[in-house]
Amino acid sequence: MKISLNWLKEFVDIDMSQEELSHLLTMIGIEVASVMPVACDLDAIIAARILDIKPHPNADRLSLCTIDTGEKQIPVVCGAPNIKKGDIVPLALPGVRLPNGTKIKKGKIRGEVSEGVLLAEDELGLTDDHSGIMILPSASEPGMPITKIISLEDSVLDLELTPNRPDCASVIGIAREIAAATGKTLKRPEPEINETGPNIEDLTGVTILETEACPRYTAGVVQHIKIGKSPFWMRYRLHLSGIRPINNIVDVTNYVMLEMGQPLHAFDYDRLEENRIVVKFARQDESFTTLDGQTHNLDQNTLVICDAKQPVALAGIMGGLNSEIYEDTSNILIESAYFDPVIIRRASKRLGISTEASYRFERGADIEGTHVALKRALELISTLAGGSISKGIIDNYPKPYIARPVTLRIDRTNRILGSDLSRETIEGYLKGLNMDVERPDDQNTLVVTPPSFRVDISREADLFEEVARLEGYENIPITIPRIQPATKTDSQEISFGDHIRSVMIGAGFCEVITYSFISPASADMLDIPDSSPLRSFVKILNPLSLDQSVMRTNLIHGLLTVAESNIHRGAAGLKFFELGKVFFHREDNKQPIERMILTAIITGPYQEKTWYCQERMVDFYDIKGALEVFFEGVGIEDFSLAKTDTIPWFDTNISANVSSTGRIIGNIGRLKPDVVKAYNLKNKDFYAFEVDIEALLACIDKNKQFKPFPRFPAVYRDISILVPKGIESAAIVNIIKKHGKDLVESIRIFDLYEGEKIDKAEKAIAFRICYRSKKGTLDGEKINKLHETIIDIIRQETGGKLREG
């Protein structure tokens, strides 16, 4: 939320620097993300009077103005339609630099000399209004800096509010917090309205059919208003707060919402059938067009504001196009109501509409403040748009708010906080927050009744936090907590997970943690077939957004999203892994299937170019090597790869299932170019592997035993064999292991050749075999026979032949 510092000062005295104020707010739980000074570079812009206006001789849409700068008269060419003789306007003379960086120069426009520029509000960086030149107060003296004529210099505080503090989503809410923390007095607005119109009961009525969803609805009527542009001071403050000014009526509702935290809505009174309001739920599949021109299909859980025939607004979210304020509107009905936060939140998420109003209603507005905000709006409308205010207001309040007191124990407060605060000090803090505090006979307790706007306080622990905030977290002494030694060890899942992370980090990978909630569109991005179980999403009933509406069935989407973010910020070689759960939907509302998965990806250069080596990009063997390191680290001694085309996001020519002890425990491969492209990562090769942790655990030998170091010497033999390109090296390794039995200690591929010296359909693979016996020294002749036998079997089963030379 953005808030003007000058606006804030209207409600509380602030006698500290901006840095001190930011620190104070942050320490009481309202984080200040930034403080941005505004209009602090406009001293060079002066006020000037228009003495004469003549048509430009060479352009129909331009005027030639004679301007009094206070020191001399100069010609200025201007194209704005709103200026007239005698107006006081902002002027930038040659050499002045505007907030957008433009430097003003003397020049000719269509043949006529122009010695300055008359400025609109957006050119001054004050609002986004470019409809015409800004008109200054008529009493302004030419030559004066505009910063001395109007109060422009300000600072905008960008605040990060936590969801449990809707009471801070307003200028008065923040001022109230500052007053409590500094001991200053909060200056509350006291609206004064002159009711000159008919009795409101003769003009309108409000019927609430859903009192649980709408416990209170207040309304007022103003007749014979004049729609127009809001004064600059209001438009300026709205602009600084990030809200676009529209007209004086709509601007007032937004202004009061920002000032007091209570959303309001203005209806064109004459467009309401029978000029009355009915609050109820919509009909199933009822169609409604909102102010932004979008048509929505409603359901029976969407609360709507209706006239006598049809909906005119989505309650607490947005008004309807059929009751919008137009330029010819002369009579209006102002709504100030309280709606159930859950009802508004669900409707807002289902319809995909988020507004300033829904933001506040979703978190909880002040049910006791609706009528005060309404009167404040009526006061401002009367001042800015004229008209006559009806006598009285509608206040339909079928279920009045009942405050629920909370008992606070002084000794427990101090024990929890590690403090030594007196009863009087704690009482003072709570009263400073507008809480009603009673002292029972028991000297150890206080009975605290929180105000209606503090919807976050319902238990004693909430009051502990309030005391801590105002005492100052930095003032609470450091104490050592009493810790009971753990009686239980971590579960196997936790301890094994920690071990997996250690192994992966040791292999050079960085751990990332992504959301378990993803977009259903991720299935299309990963090229997952419609019939695949990977589309068996668990849908979220109340998603934060469409992009987080289902539970993930894979981790690769999250890792690619993180990779995209890093690469677009200039990162090159990436090695990421994530260990987390995936979820699969089951019918009949059964608990989803959950599986713990490890996924790792690599991309970019494996080795950057240096003086001693060339750059090398990652390839399949790098991810395979990482998998081997991982398996060695967790105790998998034997695994194999088998080509597969069943993994949707992998290239079918470079992908394989990973097996151990006869069961598939994962997969490995290169991502398809189309999948990589879907994540805006063109021309990037990504390699990945996935391991099912539950299947992995079943393959690990739990009864590990020490293996003594070899006592007898080894015998090494090499084989270089020509085989068809379709023969995998793993098949030859399996033959050597099968027929060499216990005498084969290890097999290493040390050469692979494909080139002009052999047939194009062949490849030459060289193996080094280590023979060793655990019982004694090997007989050379016996090993030679075994070696020859293995070579013969390789030739028979693969069609290969020994490579000569």
Long-range contacts (C-beta under 8 A, 24 or more apart in sequence): 1-158, 1-159, 1-161, 1-168, 1-169, 1-241, 2-156, 2-157, 2-158, 2-159, 2-240, 2-241, 2-242, 3-156, 3-157, 3-159, 3-171, 3-174, 3-241, 3-258, 4-154, 4-155, 4-156, 4-171, 4-237, 4-240, 4-241, 5-35, 5-154, 5-155, 5-156, 5-157, 6-151, 6-154, 7-171, 7-237, 7-259, 8-157, 8-171, 8-174, 8-175, 8-178, 10-171, 10-187, 11-171, 11-172, 11-175, 11-176, 11-186, 11-187, 11-188, 11-189, 12-175, 12-176, 12-178, 12-179, 12-182, 12-184, 12-185, 12-186, 12-187, 13-184, 13-185, 14-178, 18-155, 21-157, 21-178, 22-157, 24-178, 24-181, 24-182, 25-157, 25-159, 25-174, 25-177, 25-178, 27-469, 27-472, 27-473, 27-474, 28-177, 28-181, 28-469, 28-470, 29-162, 29-165, 29-469, 30-159, 30-160, 30-161, 30-165, 30-168, 30-174, 30-177, 31-159, 31-160, 32-157, 32-158, 32-159, 32-160, 33-158, 33-159, 33-160, 34-157, 34-158, 35-155, 35-156, 35-157, 35-158, 36-155, 36-156, 36-158, 37-153, 37-154, 37-155, 38-125, 38-152, 38-153, 38-154, 38-155, 38-156, 38-240, 39-124, 39-125, 39-126, 39-147, 39-152, 39-153, 39-154, 40-153, 41-99, 42-99, 42-124, 42-145, 42-146, 42-147, 42-152, 43-145, 43-147, 44-92, 44-93, 44-96, 44-97, 44-145, 45-90, 45-91, 45-92, 45-96, 45-119, 45-124, 45-145, 45-146, 45-147, 46-70, 46-90, 46-91, 46-93, 46-142, 46-143, 46-144, 46-145, 46-146, 47-88, 47-89, 47-90, 47-91, 47-136, 47-140, 47-141, 47-142, 47-143, 47-144, 47-145, 47-146, 47-149, 48-88, 48-89, 48-90, 48-91, 48-116, 48-118, 48-142, 48-143, 49-86, 49-87, 49-88, 49-89, 49-142, 50-83, 50-84, 50-85, 50-86, 50-87, 50-88, 50-89, 51-85, 52-85, 53-83, 53-84, 53-85, 56-109, 56-110, 56-112, 57-111, 57-112, 58-110, 58-111, 58-112, 59-109, 59-110, 62-109, 62-110, 64-112, 65-118, 67-91, 67-116, 67-118, 68-142, 69-93, 69-116, 69-142, 69-143, 70-141, 70-142, 70-143, 70-144, 71-143, 74-115, 74-116, 75-112, 75-113, 75-114, 75-115, 76-114, 76-115, 76-116, 76-117, 76-118, 77-109, 77-110, 77-112, 77-114, 78-118, 78-133, 80-118, 80-120, 80-132, 80-133, 81-132, 82-131, 82-132, 82-133, 82-135, 83-118, 83-132, 83-133, 83-135, 86-138, 87-133, 87-135, 88-135, 88-136, 88-137, 88-138, 88-140, 88-142, 89-118, 89-119, 89-133, 89-134, 89-135, 89-136, 90-118, 90-119, 90-124, 90-133, 90-134, 90-136, 90-146, 91-116, 91-117, 91-118, 91-119, 92-116, 92-117, 92-119, 98-123, 98-124, 98-125, 99-123, 99-124, 99-125, 100-125, 121-232, 121-235, 126-152, 126-232, 126-236, 126-239, 127-232, 127-235, 127-236, 127-239, 127-245, 128-239, 128-244, 129-235, 129-245, 134-232, 150-232, 152-236, 154-240, 156-240, 156-241, 163-363, 164-363, 164-456, 165-363, 165-456, 166-261, 166-360, 166-363, 166-364, 166-365, 166-453, 166-455, 167-261, 167-366, 167-453, 167-454, 167-455, 167-456, 169-261, 169-359, 169-360, 169-363, 170-257, 170-258, 170-259, 170-260, 170-261, 170-262, 171-258, 171-259, 171-260, 172-259, 172-260, 172-261, 173-261, 173-453, 176-433, 176-434, 179-432, 180-429, 180-432, 180-433, 180-434, 180-470, 181-469, 181-470, 183-432, 189-259, 189-260, 189-376, 191-372, 191-375, 191-376, 191-378, 191-379, 192-379, 193-375, 193-378, 193-379, 193-382, 193-389, 194-382, 194-389, 195-389, 195-390, 195-391, 195-392, 196-388, 196-389, 197-221, 197-222, 197-223, 197-388, 197-389, 197-390, 197-391, 198-390, 198-391, 199-390, 199-391, 199-392, 200-390, 200-391, 200-392, 200-393, 200-394, 201-392, 203-269, 203-275, 203-390, 204-269, 204-272, 204-275, 204-276, 204-277, 204-333, 204-394, 205-276, 205-277, 205-394, 206-276, 206-277, 206-278, 206-279, 206-394, 206-396, 207-276, 207-277, 207-278, 207-279, 207-396, 208-279, 208-396, 208-398, 209-278, 209-279, 209-280, 209-281, 210-279, 210-280, 210-281, 210-303, 211-398, 211-399, 212-340, 213-279, 213-281, 213-303, 213-315, 213-339, 213-340, 213-343, 214-279, 214-303, 214-315, 214-337, 214-338, 214-339, 214-340, 215-338, 215-340, 215-367, 215-397, 215-398, 215-399, 215-401, 216-337, 216-338, 216-367, 216-370, 216-395, 216-396, 216-397, 216-398, 216-399, 217-277, 217-279, 217-335, 217-337, 217-338, 217-370, 217-394, 217-396, 217-397, 218-335, 218-336, 218-337, 218-370, 218-371, 218-374, 218-393, 218-394, 218-395, 218-396, 218-397, 219-277, 219-333, 219-334, 219-335, 219-336, 219-374, 219-393, 219-394, 220-333, 220-334, 220-374, 220-375, 220-377, 220-378, 220-389, 220-390, 220-393, 220-394, 221-269, 221-331, 221-332, 221-333, 221-334, 221-389, 221-390, 222-331, 222-332, 222-334, 222-378, 222-381, 222-382, 222-385, 222-387, 222-388, 222-389, 222-390, 223-269, 223-330, 223-331, 223-387, 223-388, 223-390, 224-330, 224-331, 224-386, 224-387, 224-388, 225-249, 225-329, 225-330, 225-331, 225-332, 225-381, 225-385, 225-386, 225-387, 226-330, 226-385, 226-386, 226-387, 227-325, 227-326, 227-327, 227-328, 227-329, 227-385, 228-385, 230-384, 231-384, 234-384, 243-356, 247-325, 247-327, 248-381, 248-384, 248-385, 249-325, 249-329, 249-332, 249-381, 249-385, 250-325, 252-377, 252-380, 252-381, 252-384, 252-385, 253-334, 253-377, 254-356, 255-380, 256-373, 256-376, 256-377, 256-380, 257-356, 257-357, 257-360, 257-373, 259-376, 260-369, 260-372, 260-373, 260-376, 261-360, 261-365, 261-366, 261-369, 261-453, 262-336, 262-360, 262-365, 262-366, 262-369, 262-370, 262-372, 262-373, 263-316, 263-356, 263-357, 263-360, 263-361, 263-365, 264-334, 264-335, 264-336, 264-373, 264-374, 264-377, 265-305, 265-313, 265-319, 265-334, 265-335, 265-357, 266-325, 266-332, 266-333, 266-334, 266-335, 267-312, 267-313, 267-319, 267-323, 267-325, 267-332, 267-333, 267-334, 267-335, 268-323, 268-324, 268-325, 268-326, 268-329, 268-331, 268-332, 269-331, 269-332, 269-333, 270-329, 270-330, 270-331, 271-312, 271-322, 271-323, 271-324, 272-307, 272-308, 272-312, 272-323, 272-333, 273-307, 273-308, 273-309, 273-310, 274-307, 274-308, 275-307, 275-333, 276-307, 276-308, 277-305, 277-306, 277-307, 277-333, 277-335, 278-305, 278-306, 278-307, 278-308, 279-303, 279-304, 279-305, 279-306, 279-315, 279-337, 280-304, 280-306, 282-311, 286-311, 288-314, 288-320, 289-320, 289-321, 289-322, 290-314, 290-317, 290-318, 290-319, 290-320, 290-321, 290-353, 291-318, 291-319, 291-320, 291-321, 291-324, 292-318, 293-321, 296-351, 296-353, 298-351, 299-350, 301-343, 301-346, 301-347, 301-350, 302-347, 302-350, 302-351, 303-339, 303-340, 303-343, 303-344, 303-347, 305-335, 314-347, 314-351, 314-353, 315-339, 315-343, 315-344, 315-347, 316-343, 316-344, 316-347, 316-357, 316-358, 316-361, 316-362, 317-344, 317-347, 317-348, 317-351, 317-353, 317-355, 317-357, 317-358, 317-361, 318-353, 318-355, 318-357, 318-358, 332-381, 334-374, 334-377, 334-378, 334-381, 336-370, 336-371, 336-373, 336-374, 336-377, 337-370, 338-365, 338-366, 338-367, 338-370, 339-365, 345-542, 346-542, 349-542, 349-543, 349-544, 349-545, 352-545, 352-546, 363-455, 364-455, 364-456, 366-452, 366-453, 367-401, 367-452, 368-401, 368-451, 368-452, 368-453, 369-452, 369-453, 371-395, 401-452, 403-436, 403-449, 403-450, 403-451, 403-452, 404-449, 404-458, 405-438, 405-447, 405-448, 405-449, 406-447, 406-448, 406-449, 406-450, 406-457, 406-458, 406-459, 406-460, 406-462, 406-463, 407-445, 407-446, 407-447, 407-448, 407-460, 408-445, 408-446, 408-447, 408-448, 408-460, 408-463, 409-444, 409-445, 409-460, 410-443, 410-444, 410-445, 410-446, 411-444, 412-460, 413-463, 413-464, 413-467, 416-461, 416-464, 417-464, 417-467, 417-468, 417-471, 417-476, 418-476, 418-477, 418-478, 418-479, 419-467, 419-468, 419-471, 419-476, 419-477, 421-467, 421-471, 425-471, 426-467, 429-466, 429-467, 429-470, 429-471, 430-463, 430-466, 430-467, 432-470, 433-466, 433-470, 492-697, 493-596, 496-634, 496-693, 496-697, 497-579, 497-596, 497-693, 499-633, 499-634, 500-579, 500-598, 500-630, 500-634, 500-693, 501-579, 502-633, 503-629, 503-630, 503-633, 503-634, 504-577, 504-579, 504-598, 504-600, 504-630, 506-629, 506-633, 507-575, 507-626, 507-629, 507-630, 507-633, 508-575, 509-575, 509-576, 509-577, 509-600, 509-626, 510-575, 510-576, 510-577, 511-576, 511-577, 511-578, 511-579, 512-558, 512-559, 512-562, 512-576, 512-577, 512-578, 513-578, 513-580, 514-555, 514-558, 514-559, 514-561, 514-562, 514-578, 514-580, 515-548, 515-552, 515-558, 516-551, 516-552, 516-580, 516-581, 516-583, 517-543, 517-544, 517-548, 517-549, 517-550, 517-551, 517-552, 518-547, 518-548, 518-550, 518-551, 518-552, 518-557, 518-558, 519-546, 519-547, 519-548, 519-549, 519-550, 520-549, 520-550, 522-552, 522-557, 524-678, 525-557, 525-675, 525-678, 525-679, 526-554, 526-556, 526-557, 526-648, 526-649, 526-675, 526-678, 527-648, 527-649, 527-672, 527-674, 527-675, 528-648, 528-649, 529-648, 532-648, 533-584, 534-648, 536-584, 536-585, 537-585, 538-583, 538-584, 538-585, 538-592, 539-585, 551-582, 551-583, 551-592, 552-582, 552-583, 553-582, 553-583, 553-584, 554-582, 554-597, 554-599, 554-690, 555-580, 555-582, 555-597, 555-599, 555-690, 556-599, 556-601, 556-649, 556-671, 556-688, 556-690, 559-599, 559-601, 559-688, 560-601, 560-671, 560-675, 560-676, 560-679, 560-681, 560-686, 561-679, 563-601, 563-603, 563-679, 563-681, 563-686, 564-679, 564-680, 564-681, 567-603, 567-604, 567-681, 567-684, 568-680, 571-604, 572-604, 572-605, 572-608, 573-602, 573-603, 573-604, 573-605, 573-606, 573-608, 573-618, 574-601, 574-602, 574-603, 574-604, 575-600, 575-601, 575-602, 575-626, 576-600, 576-601, 576-602, 577-601, 579-693, 595-692, 595-693, 595-694, 596-692, 596-693, 596-694, 597-690, 597-691, 597-692, 597-693, 598-630, 598-690, 598-691, 598-693, 599-688, 599-689, 599-690, 599-691, 600-626, 600-627, 600-630, 600-688, 600-689, 601-671, 601-686, 601-687, 601-688, 602-626, 602-686, 602-687, 602-688, 603-681, 603-684, 603-685, 603-686, 603-687, 604-684, 617-685, 618-685, 618-687, 619-685, 619-687, 620-654, 620-669, 620-670, 620-687, 622-687, 623-668, 623-687, 623-688, 623-689, 624-668, 624-689, 626-689, 627-658, 627-666, 627-668, 627-689, 627-691, 630-691, 631-660, 634-696, 634-700, 635-700, 635-701, 635-704, 636-660, 636-696, 636-699, 636-700, 637-701, 639-665, 640-730, 640-734, 641-668, 641-730, 643-728, 649-675, 650-688, 658-689, 658-691, 660-696, 660-699, 661-698, 661-699, 663-695, 663-698, 663-699, 664-695, 665-691, 665-692, 665-695, 665-696, 665-699, 666-690, 666-691, 666-692, 666-695, 666-696, 710-745, 710-772, 710-774, 711-774, 712-772, 712-773, 712-774, 712-775, 712-776, 712-777, 712-778, 713-772, 713-777, 713-778, 714-745, 714-770, 714-771, 714-772, 715-770, 715-771, 715-772, 715-778, 715-780, 715-783, 716-768, 716-769, 716-770, 716-771, 717-768, 717-769, 717-771, 717-783, 717-787, 718-750, 718-766, 718-767, 718-768, 718-769, 719-766, 719-767, 719-769, 719-787, 719-790, 719-791, 719-794, 719-802, 720-751, 720-764, 720-765, 720-766, 720-767, 720-802, 720-803, 721-764, 721-765, 721-766, 721-767, 721-791, 721-794, 721-795, 721-798, 721-800, 721-801, 721-802, 721-803, 722-758, 722-759, 722-762, 722-763, 722-764, 722-800, 722-801, 722-802, 722-803, 723-762, 723-763, 723-765, 723-798, 723-799, 723-800, 724-761, 724-762, 724-763, 724-798, 724-799, 724-800, 725-754, 725-761, 725-762, 725-763, 727-798, 727-799, 727-800, 729-765, 731-797, 731-798, 732-765, 732-767, 732-794, 732-798, 733-767, 735-790, 735-793, 735-794, 735-797, 735-798, 736-767, 736-769, 736-790, 736-794, 739-786, 739-789, 739-790, 739-793, 740-769, 740-771, 740-786, 740-790, 742-773, 742-774, 743-771, 743-772, 743-773, 743-778, 743-783, 743-786, 744-769, 744-770, 744-771, 745-770, 745-771, 745-772, 746-770, 758-803, 764-803, 766-803
